[in-house]
């Protein structure tokens, strides 16, 4: 064997090693790209406490059907005991074209509405004066929330303050 044949053999071995290295690096590259894509999908999902981990999810065939069991009695709001106002709106003709309508029948609904609330305004007059022993004195009232006057003389009452604060205070 000549020197050129040894060099060719060495170079062929080197090429084989390099091709193996390229193949290994390509596999690693594919794996890392898949991990990156998975990470991007995960970051786009709904966040933290509201998303269940895949390990905690119940399989599709073991999931419970939503709602009550079949055959249960239905639930709905009961018909009110008293009616404050009754309105009837007959169907005199087709609302789209104005033509005659046949086979009409009534559709009954009950609408329970909260009545409008009107504020109760109280004009409260308290007195202040000078006592020879105590100095400045004031009369007070249970509804009084402050002794402010002039520009700050309009105040919210205790119920309004309780609603604003979120407390349920009964007066």
Buried (B, 14 or more C-beta within 10 A) or exposed (E): EEEEEEEEEEEEEEEEEEEEEEEEEEEEEEEEEEEEEEEEEEEEEEEEEEEEEEEEEEEEEEEEEEEEEEEEEEEEEEEEEEEEEEEEEEEEEEEEEEEEEEEEEEEEEEEEEEEEEEEEEEEEEEEEEEEEEEEEEEEEEEEBEEEEEEEEEEBEBBBEEBEEEEEEEEE
